[in-house]
């Protein structure tokens, strides 16, 4: 399995952006996809996750502003980000964990900068 993250860029505070994570290869029917972020000098932070059944979880820092969704037919997971803040600036990475095989894969990361 390989993951390709895309959609990062430069956004002004209060703006919106959509990140996408596309998986190539089989990720099976039982998996969870997670978006993490890592800002310079900070630890990697779990931002949001979504299972193959559609169950979602969010970090408190993004609840109400970010929405994670997936299209199982296309093997894509999107992260819609709104009301962006400078503290959302980070490299965003996606990860898939396949429950049935224990396989895990990471995307290469896509960078978001929120600044005026």
Secondary structure, DSSP 8 states (H G I E B T S, - for coil): -EEEEE--EEE-TT--EEEEEEEES---SSEEEEEEEE-TTS--EEEEEEETT--EEE-TTTTTTEEEEEETTTTEEEEEE-S--GGG-EEEEEEEEETTT--EEE---EEEEE--
